[in-house]
Amino acid sequence: MGKKKIKIKKSWKDLVDVNHPSYNPDHMKGFSGGGHVNTRRENRLEELGRVDAEKAYTKKGKRNLKAEKKRIVKEISSRGIAKRGHGKEIK
């Protein structure tokens, strides 16, 4: 039988040449391997933009787009879990 290959997870530190003159270990401090991370609201707004840009060619497609847009707008305008004190009663 063949041997199983073991996958080694590499971080960005393993991929960087430490001896390179432009290497700065403090460059990525504060980030976990990336830059800006979108908030949930930003993701919803991006999704709304994509739905707005989409074109429906059939009656059913138009209905689906309208329902999807309504769902996204409802998600953006809702307060999520924080309902108390915003005119909503928690059941």
TASUL-V764416 format. One record per residue. N is the residue number from 1. RES is the residue in one letter. PHI is phi in radians with two decimals (NA if undefined). Layout:
n;res;phi
N;RES;PHI
N;RES;PHI
This chain:
n;res;phi
1;M;NA
2;G;-1.41
3;K;-1.43
4;K;-1.41
5;K;-1.50
6;I;-1.75
7;K;-1.47
8;I;-1.85
9;K;-1.38
10;K;-1.93
11;S;-1.71
12;W;-1.15
13;K;-1.16
14;D;-1.27
15;L;-1.59
16;V;-1.62
17;D;-1.43
18;V;-1.17
19;N;-1.46
20;H;-1.23
21;P;-1.12
22;S;-1.58
23;Y;-1.28
24;N;-2.31
25;P;-1.16
26;D;-1.49
27;H;-1.07
28;M;-1.74
29;K;-1.12
30;G;1.63
31;F;-2.01
32;S;-1.67
33;G;1.46
34;G;-2.85
35;G;-1.91
36;H;-1.20
37;V;-1.95
38;N;-1.16
39;T;-1.44
40;R;-1.09
41;R;-1.11
42;E;-1.08
43;N;-1.11
44;R;-1.12
45;L;-1.15
46;E;-1.10
47;E;-1.10
48;L;-1.11
49;G;-1.09
50;R;-1.16
51;V;-1.18
52;D;-1.09
53;A;-1.36
54;E;-1.34
55;K;-2.00
56;A;-1.79
57;Y;-1.86
58;T;-2.06
59;K;-1.10
60;K;-1.16
61;G;-1.11
62;K;-1.12
63;R;-1.10
64;N;-1.12
65;L;-1.12
66;K;-1.10
67;A;-1.16
68;E;-1.16
69;K;-1.10
70;K;-1.08
71;R;-1.10
72;I;-1.17
73;V;-1.08
74;K;-1.12
75;E;-1.16
76;I;-1.21
77;S;-1.37
78;S;-1.33
79;R;-1.59
80;G;1.27
81;I;-1.37
82;A;-1.33
83;K;-1.80
84;R;-1.12
85;G;1.54
86;H;-2.06
87;G;1.38
88;K;-2.08
89;E;-1.77
90;I;-1.50
91;K;-1.61
